[in-house]
Amino acid sequence: MSTTQTDVLAQSDDEATLTEATSAEETPTEATPTEATSAEATASTEEETSLRLHKGGKPFEETSVEQTPDGAFRRQRNAFTKRFGDGPDEAPVVPGRYRILGAPSCGWYRRQRIVLRLLGLTDVFAPEIVYGRDDDGWKLQVTPGSAAEQFGYDRLNDFYRNTTDHFEGRGTSPTVVDLETGKVVTNNYHLISIDLETAWKPFHKEGAPDLYPEALRQEIDLLNQQLFDDVNNGTYKVIFATSDGAARAAYGVFAARLADYDFRLASRRHLFGDQLTDSDVRLFQSLESFENGYRPGLVSKLGTDDVLHIWDFPNLWAYARDLFQTPGFIDDVELYDLGFVPGEDGKYSYGFADEDDSPFGTPAFERRQRQYEEWLEPTGREALGGSPLYSGPGGGGSFELWSFGG
């Protein structure tokens, strides 16, 4: 979540009391002491279940801060949004000056790692890993040559404290830090990959794909917004909703969007035909982690195992495998963190969840080896090309009104 506090939109106790009183006036009845005690206990249990407590008995911040009055999850904005470029308010593009820190289990960070690998930028814009988080935020890995070693820090939050005197909250994954100053440049995961694809283009490897072609930029921007709202953030809207209605509405949108992409990909190898783009990376980040990461949380939240699988959508499933098998889309660190392969001790990662109660549910380990083998099965999509045009978003020329990546 963001390092800044936006207005808290959660429903107040007074509003809840007013709603209950109005309901009581419509049906005037008097509860017996036993009924009242039972109702209070039920309400208390429902509230605790809704807020999903983590270690220490505190509610997850996502369920206590990032809420609308109707119980929907509204993700906070990012605190640091500087862009890369040669403008007066931009961070200069200098190879070796920056590190991008994050957790491999975090989709926002994996997106940047994929783009760095595809473009051949890992030596000039190196990624570093953070592991483990407690009340003081993400823990840095202190290794030779790391940003943590250079500045003597052991927490990601230390870079944020060094950047502003008004830091409150928690540093987020991913975060780009400046090795010259020890300060945060950006934690705006929406645009980091776009800058890597454009501002850092002089340092792309020979033959690197053009993930953000000029002719498609407005349509990519619009599709990326849809991907964020309905898919990338869609699973969080279910898991961190504090009302059943909000959770089920978000799940319905998520499922419908996957069905839409399944049809789109029936005749296209990638979302924009034969052109691999930034949008494909964004969709893949959610598909690769869905079964082992998000799905258990959806099952837990919705109270049923009748939750979709990626393989319920044959074209989408083949598309995901096609990218999974494409060099650059996943590495050994991510294979472990996402639960595809066991560690040296033979045990699989818990992924988003931990061994205690978690809003991401209880991961299953029974089919991990077989599931990994299925991801490696042939896809038969090599001959597909397809049109970059689709029914939406952006139909009717509306894409011309849109600008996201800049």
Secondary structure, 3 states (H helix, E strand, C coil): CCCCCCCCCCCCHHHHHHHHHHHHHHCCCCCCHHHHHHHHHHHHHHHHHHHCECHHHCECHHHHCCECCCCCECCCCCCCECCECCCCCCECCCCCCEEEEECCCCHHHHHHHHHHHHHCCCCCCEEEEEEEEECCEEEECCCCCCHHHHHCCCEHHHHHHHHCCCCCCCCCCCEEEECCCCEEEECCHHHHHHHHHHCCHHHCCCCCCCCCCHHHHHHHHHHHHHHHHHHHCHHHHHHCCCCHHHHHHHHHHHHHHHHHHHHHCCCCCECEECECCHHHHHHHHHHHHHHHHHHHHHHHHHCCCCCCCHHHCHHHHHHHHHHHCCCCCCCHHHHHHCCCCCCCCCCCCCCCCCCCCCCCCCCCCCCHHHHHHHHCCCCCCCCCCCCCCCCCCCHHHHHHHCCCCC
